[in-house]
Amino acid sequence: MKYCAFLRGVNVNGTSMKMAEVCSVFESVGMEQVTSVLASGNILFSSERKPEVLKTELEKAMSAHFNYDAFMFLRSEDEITAMLSNNPFEAVADFHTYIFIGQKDIEKELLSIFSNSAKSKDEKGQVVNSTFYWQVPKGNTLESQFGKVLGRKSMKDTVTSRNINTFDKIINKLK
C-alpha cells in the first residue's frame, strides 16, 4: 500500500534535515519506493505493514538517526485523495487553505479552538469527514490566533498541517 508520512516540525526551529537522508532512514527500516515531496517532511513510500506498526517503527528510526523527538502522521493514498477532494473551500487568490493531519478526533479539538479564536476577515474553519480545513488570508497565517495553535508544545504529537498545494503535489507524485 502507498502512504505519505507527514513529519511534524521538520526544517523549522532548528530541526534541520535533508530529505534524501530522511528517505534513507525510511529505506533502512524496509520501506519501498521512498521519495520526498518538498522539504517540509512529506515522505511517500510503500509497505504492506499495518499503519500503527509503521508509525512506531518510523518514529523510532527517525528519532534515533536525527536525535530528536520524531512525530509523524501516516495517511494512505486513498485517504489523501479523499482529504483533497473533500476540501469545502473554493480557491481564493489571496487566501491559503490548510488541511490538518493528526490523531483520531483531533478535528473536534481544532474546531473548538477555531470557534473560540478571534478571526481575521473571511477566515474559515470547517470539519469534513473527520478532517479539519482552514482558510486564512495570505499573510495572516502566523498572526492568526488560530494559526498559533500548531506552535503549542501540547500539540506537537497530535497534529500537523499542510497547504492544499502540498496535497496537490503529493497526489500527483503518488500516481
Secondary structure, DSSP 8 states (H G I E B T S, - for coil): -EEEEEESSTTBTTB---HHHHHHHHHHTT-EEEEEETTTTEEEEE-SS-HHHHHHHHHHHHHHHHTS---EEEEEHHHHHHHHHT--S---TTEEEEEEEESTTHHHHHHHHHHTS---TT-EEEEETTEEEEEEETT-TTTSTGGGGGG-GGGTTTEEEEEHHHHHHHHHHH-
